[in-house]
């Protein structure tokens, strides 16, 4: 009788205890699958490039003088329009020696879910996609060093007309055979009242993510003409505009302190002024810290608790099973079994139990994914995802079982046969 047959016979003779042990292992493995799945989703999304280069970048928060404030003048007494004030302020900021690039935008912060969601159509209505839009100028693209689909910095020529840049993910949703088909095509944006405004597609950029633990989202940049900026300024007022700067390498250490002190009066333009300076690197760090504390860390504590509880349960069960069979070990040693053979027998028993418990747990896990009860938005349900999670979870479970077997089996195998038989 070979070793495998001996293990099967032993498990069958203790079938009542074996069933309860299999149930315990199935529950433990299912918990491991879900926890490893959550951890993999967060880790994968975090490791992906964000697309935005926020090093040495700052946001200059804009405000407008409120009625009653010193220097406030009614609109009919102003000599400049909102657009002219903003243009003057941008020009003054650009003159600062440490400033490398200046850009403006609306609702396009790289550290928040900015922008607006709208339906964009290809060929009027045949293909459509719900995309996240950001209204920016070309300076914004240079500030954050956004890249095209080949990974090269976007190089756009000035043009007195609005046009669109779409992400690679958006190209897939529109059904383009190649990104080379995008430039020169016309896309239509739903502007309300069943009116679809045509926009020429200018190019394709790398996918972006505003939140490091979330997946990429299909998006586009609307590079607006001067007339559109003026219209938006009239609607939103200048304090709602976002002003971004990139400073030269090595100048960011004392940028905020020196910039505010040296610019002083030049941070004003009519009724508009710079109220504060925010480091984008600090904002990214704050976003990661918030996500960690609100979502990742609580689940990690749950994972550690599950692992510890499962380890103690599985370890204790196999420790007890092995210790109760010391007389059996003595008999086998008297019959000529070596210590390594005894260890292999117990390890094979643990392997057989694990193999049986894996299938029902894995079946439940797959059905939870198919029913979208588990997270399939941040990471699509694929065979590769299931395989990776199953392998890692199985490794953790087997480590628990082998650890629970190794110590008592090693100790029992070191007993002299006469001492081991004495327990009988």
Wavefront OBJ file of the C-alpha trace (Angstrom):
o trace
v 0.000 0.000 0.000
v 1.552 3.291 -1.077
v 1.635 6.453 1.040
v -1.293 8.127 -0.766
v -3.569 5.131 -0.093
v -2.555 5.191 3.569
v -3.542 8.869 3.804
v -6.937 8.272 2.152
v -7.656 5.340 4.481
v -6.669 7.427 7.516
v -8.912 10.330 6.487
v -11.819 7.969 5.839
v -11.455 6.288 9.226
v -11.709 9.749 10.811
v -14.351 11.005 8.385
v -16.406 12.902 10.966
v -13.414 14.982 12.044
v -12.287 15.218 8.411
v -15.598 16.798 7.295
v -15.413 19.483 9.980
v -11.788 20.166 9.128
v -12.632 20.477 5.423
v -15.416 22.936 6.257
v -13.004 25.013 8.327
v -10.397 25.026 5.554
v -13.022 25.992 2.944
v -14.175 29.002 4.972
v -10.586 30.073 5.680
v -9.605 29.760 2.015
v -12.654 31.769 0.896
v -11.727 34.597 3.282
v -8.163 34.478 1.996
v -9.362 34.705 -1.614
v -11.433 37.822 -0.913
v -8.735 39.544 1.136
v -5.962 38.797 -1.365
v -8.269 39.955 -4.158
v -8.826 43.311 -2.422
v -5.100 43.744 -1.747
v -4.171 42.944 -5.343
v -6.661 45.481 -6.735
v -5.263 48.267 -4.561
v -1.635 47.344 -5.220
v -2.040 47.046 -8.993
v -3.815 50.375 -9.341
v -1.296 52.085 -7.082
v 1.690 50.775 -9.070
v 0.332 51.995 -12.416
v 1.699 55.335 -13.735
v -0.648 58.211 -12.937
v 0.079 60.119 -16.139
v 0.461 63.455 -14.328
v 3.963 64.602 -13.363
v 3.331 66.705 -10.242
v 6.943 67.179 -9.186
v 7.820 70.867 -8.748
v 4.261 71.947 -9.566
v 1.996 74.327 -7.641
v -1.513 75.677 -7.823
v -2.033 79.407 -7.310
v -5.477 79.769 -5.766
v -7.305 82.776 -7.165
v -9.859 84.992 -5.470
v -11.795 88.121 -6.367
v -12.210 91.129 -4.119
v -15.520 90.975 -2.287
v -17.846 93.999 -2.091
v -16.746 96.252 0.762
v -13.107 95.142 0.655
v -10.354 97.728 0.292
v -9.819 98.435 -3.402
v -13.105 96.884 -4.523
v -14.791 98.606 -7.482
v -18.163 97.808 -9.055
v -18.129 96.064 -12.425
v -19.246 99.154 -14.333
v -16.242 101.110 -13.039
v -13.601 98.556 -14.002
v -11.246 99.325 -16.838
v -10.432 95.661 -17.509
v -12.532 92.615 -18.218
v -12.166 89.404 -16.213
v -10.252 87.900 -19.129
v -7.813 90.801 -19.284
v -7.214 90.640 -15.511
v -6.429 86.932 -15.690
v -4.183 87.405 -18.721
v -2.286 90.173 -16.916
v -1.828 88.013 -13.807
v -0.591 85.054 -15.856
v 1.901 87.302 -17.624
v 3.225 88.637 -14.307
v 3.621 85.140 -12.864
v 5.410 83.987 -16.012
v 8.061 86.690 -15.531
v 9.253 85.185 -12.228
v 12.723 83.642 -12.890
v 12.020 80.290 -11.204
v 8.758 79.693 -13.080
v 9.206 77.332 -16.011
v 5.622 76.900 -17.254
v 2.213 78.444 -16.482
v -1.170 76.927 -17.325
v -4.841 77.590 -16.664
v -7.851 75.285 -16.506
v -11.302 74.779 -15.032
v -12.154 71.714 -12.927
v -8.981 69.925 -14.017
v -7.069 69.299 -10.800
v -4.755 66.284 -11.158
v -5.364 65.244 -7.535
v -9.167 65.127 -7.494
v -11.979 63.735 -9.590
v -12.196 67.045 -11.419
v -13.731 67.815 -14.749
v -17.199 67.049 -15.946
v -18.765 63.951 -17.431
v -20.419 64.200 -20.795
v -21.353 62.032 -23.757
v -19.063 62.325 -26.755
v -20.133 60.944 -30.132
v -18.138 59.740 -33.099
v -19.639 60.192 -36.556
v -22.510 62.068 -34.964
v -24.272 59.156 -33.262
v -22.922 55.776 -34.394
v -20.340 55.481 -31.602
v -20.547 57.182 -28.246
v -18.788 57.118 -24.889
v -19.264 58.764 -21.519
v -15.996 60.607 -20.900
v -14.467 62.806 -18.231
v -13.646 66.193 -19.705
v -11.168 68.844 -18.603
v -11.004 72.349 -20.083
v -7.359 73.415 -20.268
v -4.895 75.508 -22.223
v -1.649 74.245 -23.747
v 0.346 75.568 -20.787
v -1.504 73.091 -18.536
v -0.262 70.201 -20.677
v 3.313 71.415 -20.344
v 3.049 72.078 -16.602
v 2.129 68.465 -15.874
v 4.267 67.063 -18.703
v 1.478 65.053 -20.247
v 2.549 62.518 -22.845
v 1.105 61.228 -26.078
v 0.277 57.577 -26.674
v 3.950 56.873 -27.465
v 5.132 58.240 -24.124
v 6.567 61.449 -25.625
v 5.715 64.902 -24.299
v 2.758 66.429 -26.099
v 3.916 69.042 -28.601
v 0.979 71.143 -29.745
v 1.028 74.070 -32.099
v -0.920 77.211 -31.363
v -4.295 77.340 -33.083
v -7.121 79.804 -32.750
v -9.759 77.131 -32.539
v -10.904 74.609 -29.990
v -10.005 70.953 -30.401
v -10.001 67.705 -28.454
v -7.319 65.391 -27.154
v -8.625 61.968 -26.161
v -7.085 59.247 -23.996
v -6.098 55.810 -25.278
v -8.936 54.273 -23.286
v -11.412 56.589 -25.027
v -10.039 55.456 -28.404
v -10.905 51.872 -27.507
v -14.446 52.878 -26.566
v -14.897 54.699 -29.870
v -13.737 51.650 -31.778
v -10.730 53.152 -33.554
v -8.633 50.510 -35.263
v -5.496 52.520 -34.487
v -4.621 55.715 -32.628
v -3.308 56.997 -35.958
v -6.936 57.280 -37.108
v -7.797 59.838 -34.410
v -6.077 63.062 -35.617
v -8.271 64.737 -38.205
v -11.432 62.916 -37.162
v -14.430 64.853 -35.847
v -16.082 64.145 -32.507
v -19.361 65.616 -31.293
v -20.075 66.773 -27.768
v -23.550 66.959 -26.295
v -23.985 70.592 -25.201
v -27.651 70.264 -24.184
v -30.989 70.890 -25.896
v -30.158 68.109 -28.381
v -27.325 70.213 -29.796
v -24.108 68.380 -30.673
v -21.114 70.612 -31.154
v -18.426 69.291 -33.554
v -14.804 69.319 -32.379
v -11.767 68.218 -34.389
v -9.754 65.495 -32.666
v -6.150 66.637 -32.427
v -4.381 63.636 -30.906
v -4.185 60.910 -28.263
v -2.602 61.101 -24.801
v -1.633 58.524 -22.190
v -4.387 57.399 -19.827
v -4.639 59.439 -16.611
v -5.820 58.823 -13.091
v -6.551 61.463 -10.460
v -6.733 58.942 -7.620
v -3.820 56.533 -7.189
v -5.862 53.557 -5.938
v -8.462 53.779 -8.725
v -8.298 52.593 -12.346
v -7.809 54.752 -15.419
v -10.857 56.556 -16.736
v -11.649 57.400 -20.336
v -11.201 61.145 -20.650
v -10.490 64.047 -22.962
v -8.946 67.502 -22.867
v -10.814 70.399 -24.412
v -8.240 72.918 -25.633
v -10.390 76.014 -25.861
v -10.028 79.014 -28.121
v -9.564 82.538 -26.728
v -13.243 83.303 -27.360
v -14.339 80.247 -25.369
v -12.082 81.240 -22.472
v -13.668 84.687 -22.451
v -17.143 83.172 -22.413
v -16.230 80.812 -19.606
v -14.734 83.667 -17.592
v -17.968 85.597 -17.889
v -19.920 82.585 -16.661
v -17.631 81.315 -13.890
v -15.670 84.440 -12.905
v -11.916 84.400 -12.645
v -11.719 83.072 -9.074
v -13.055 79.758 -10.354
v -10.191 79.416 -12.786
v -7.226 77.237 -11.833
v -3.732 78.648 -12.244
v -0.850 76.149 -12.355
v 2.923 76.655 -12.394
v 5.944 74.424 -12.788
v 9.152 75.697 -11.233
v 12.669 74.909 -12.337
v 14.465 71.880 -10.920
v 15.977 72.675 -7.538
v 13.973 75.892 -7.077
v 11.022 74.307 -5.334
v 12.662 74.106 -1.886
v 11.888 77.711 -0.954
v 9.576 78.574 -3.847
v 6.468 79.472 -1.883
v 8.338 81.639 0.621
v 10.414 83.539 -1.952
v 7.663 83.773 -4.553
v 5.133 85.372 -2.227
v 7.730 87.746 -0.793
v 9.356 88.811 -4.046
v 6.218 89.004 -6.180
v 4.115 90.841 -3.554
v 2.208 93.481 -5.553
v 2.483 91.530 -8.788
v 0.169 88.804 -7.440
v -2.688 91.229 -8.053
v -4.403 92.136 -11.314
v -7.398 94.423 -11.023
v -9.888 92.680 -8.761
v -8.151 89.278 -8.924
v -5.361 88.133 -6.617
v -3.468 85.009 -5.582
v -4.760 83.953 -2.156
v -2.556 80.904 -1.515
v 0.018 78.563 -3.072
v -0.478 74.804 -2.872
v 2.142 72.168 -3.631
v 0.772 69.417 -5.852
v 3.259 66.905 -4.449
v 1.874 67.589 -0.967
v -1.678 67.225 -2.257
v -0.866 63.866 -3.837
v 0.690 62.691 -0.565
v -2.402 63.841 1.342
v -4.666 61.989 -1.088
v -2.688 58.776 -0.684
v -2.675 59.161 3.105
v -6.455 59.744 3.172
v -7.141 56.725 0.960
v -4.865 54.580 3.101
v -6.580 55.586 6.342
v -10.147 55.377 5.024
v -10.035 52.268 2.862
v -6.738 50.410 2.665
v -5.627 50.299 6.306
v -9.008 49.079 7.684
v -9.013 46.226 5.183
v -5.392 45.425 5.994
v -6.343 45.148 9.678
v -9.183 42.820 8.698
v -6.747 40.800 6.579
v -4.268 40.508 9.443
v -7.052 39.490 11.815
v -8.304 36.837 9.384
v -4.774 35.562 8.799
v -4.018 35.395 12.514
v -7.326 33.719 13.358
v -7.021 31.281 10.477
v -3.401 30.524 11.330
v -4.210 29.812 14.963
v -7.193 27.660 13.996
v -5.433 25.668 11.293
v -2.140 25.483 13.194
v -3.877 24.352 16.388
v -5.988 21.752 14.597
v -3.057 20.089 12.855
v -0.861 20.378 15.935
v -3.491 18.527 17.966
v -4.082 15.915 15.249
v -0.383 15.193 15.027
v 0.180 14.976 18.783
v -2.774 12.603 19.252
v -1.199 10.218 16.763
v 2.121 9.770 18.535
v 1.398 6.093 19.175
v 0.789 5.620 15.453
v 4.150 7.264 14.817
v 5.804 4.833 17.242
v 4.268 1.826 15.536
v 5.375 3.041 12.123
v 8.906 3.592 13.418
v 8.955 0.069 14.900
v 7.829 -1.215 11.496
v 10.872 0.483 9.933
v 9.506 3.854 8.819
v 12.106 6.635 8.766
v 11.597 10.040 10.319
v 11.447 11.695 6.894
v 8.792 9.199 5.769
v 6.655 10.030 8.797
v 6.969 13.761 8.074
v 6.008 13.201 4.431
v 2.944 11.215 5.513
v 1.574 14.089 7.586
v 2.434 16.694 4.932
v 0.656 14.610 2.280
v -2.388 14.421 4.532
v -2.446 18.228 4.827
v -2.015 18.568 1.067
v -4.953 16.239 0.372
v -7.223 18.146 2.760
v -6.241 21.458 1.175
v -6.836 20.170 -2.351
v -10.379 19.120 -1.502
v -11.204 22.368 0.379
v -9.921 24.615 -2.434
v -12.553 23.777 -5.039
v -15.780 24.825 -3.245
v -14.132 28.034 -1.982
v -12.812 28.862 -5.446
v -16.222 28.168 -6.972
v -17.909 30.573 -4.544
v -15.240 33.228 -5.215
v -15.689 33.003 -8.997
v -19.467 33.263 -8.682
v -19.104 36.344 -6.465
v -17.026 37.916 -9.228
v -19.450 36.926 -11.969
v -22.348 38.356 -9.961
v -20.283 41.573 -9.456
v -20.659 41.285 -5.690
v -16.898 41.673 -5.431
v -15.148 44.681 -6.976
v -14.965 44.318 -10.761
v -14.949 48.059 -11.496
v -11.444 48.832 -10.214
v -10.103 45.644 -11.822
v -12.013 43.654 -14.470
v -12.909 40.016 -13.885
v -10.405 37.948 -15.856
v -8.902 34.493 -15.691
v -5.520 36.003 -14.856
v -6.954 37.782 -11.832
v -8.571 34.579 -10.533
v -5.402 32.546 -11.117
v -3.128 35.033 -9.349
v -5.424 35.409 -6.330
v -5.907 31.632 -6.083
v -2.166 30.880 -6.221
v -1.263 33.475 -3.562
v -4.127 32.383 -1.292
v -3.218 28.726 -1.695
v 0.398 29.478 -0.841
v -0.663 31.261 2.364
v -2.990 28.421 3.365
v -0.408 25.731 2.661
v 2.166 27.667 4.673
v -0.235 27.705 7.626
v -0.920 23.974 7.362
v 2.694 22.935 6.877
v 3.758 25.100 9.808
v 1.077 23.477 11.953
v 2.277 20.026 10.919
v 6.036 20.534 10.893
v 6.630 21.341 14.566
v 4.631 18.495 16.160
v 5.603 16.012 13.438
v 9.276 16.860 13.887
v 8.991 16.518 17.648
v 7.057 13.247 17.419
v 9.455 11.740 14.902
v 12.348 12.334 17.301
v 10.749 10.131 19.989
v 12.185 6.692 20.545
v 9.805 3.960 19.401
v 9.428 2.611 22.930
v 8.493 6.074 24.273
v 6.039 6.632 21.442
v 4.391 3.229 22.085
v 4.120 4.055 25.777
v 1.404 6.581 24.889
v -0.684 3.734 23.503
l 1 2 3 4 5 6 7 8 9 10 11 12 13 14 15 16 17 18 19 20 21 22 23 24 25 26 27 28 29 30 31 32 33 34 35 36 37 38 39 40 41 42 43 44 45 46 47 48 49 50 51 52 53 54 55 56 57 58 59 60 61 62 63 64 65 66 67 68 69 70 71 72 73 74 75 76 77 78 79 80 81 82 83 84 85 86 87 88 89 90 91 92 93 94 95 96 97 98 99 100 101 102 103 104 105 106 107 108 109 110 111 112 113 114 115 116 117 118 119 120 121 122 123 124 125 126 127 128 129 130 131 132 133 134 135 136 137 138 139 140 141 142 143 144 145 146 147 148 149 150 151 152 153 154 155 156 157 158 159 160 161 162 163 164 165 166 167 168 169 170 171 172 173 174 175 176 177 178 179 180 181 182 183 184 185 186 187 188 189 190 191 192 193 194 195 196 197 198 199 200 201 202 203 204 205 206 207 208 209 210 211 212 213 214 215 216 217 218 219 220 221 222 223 224 225 226 227 228 229 230 231 232 233 234 235 236 237 238 239 240 241 242 243 244 245 246 247 248 249 250 251 252 253 254 255 256 257 258 259 260 261 262 263 264 265 266 267 268 269 270 271 272 273 274 275 276 277 278 279 280 281 282 283 284 285 286 287 288 289 290 291 292 293 294 295 296 297 298 299 300 301 302 303 304 305 306 307 308 309 310 311 312 313 314 315 316 317 318 319 320 321 322 323 324 325 326 327 328 329 330 331 332 333 334 335 336 337 338 339 340 341 342 343 344 345 346 347 348 349 350 351 352 353 354 355 356 357 358 359 360 361 362 363 364 365 366 367 368 369 370 371 372 373 374 375 376 377 378 379 380 381 382 383 384 385 386 387 388 389 390 391 392 393 394 395 396 397 398 399 400 401 402 403 404 405 406 407 408 409 410 411 412 413 414 415 416 417 418 419 420 421 422 423 424
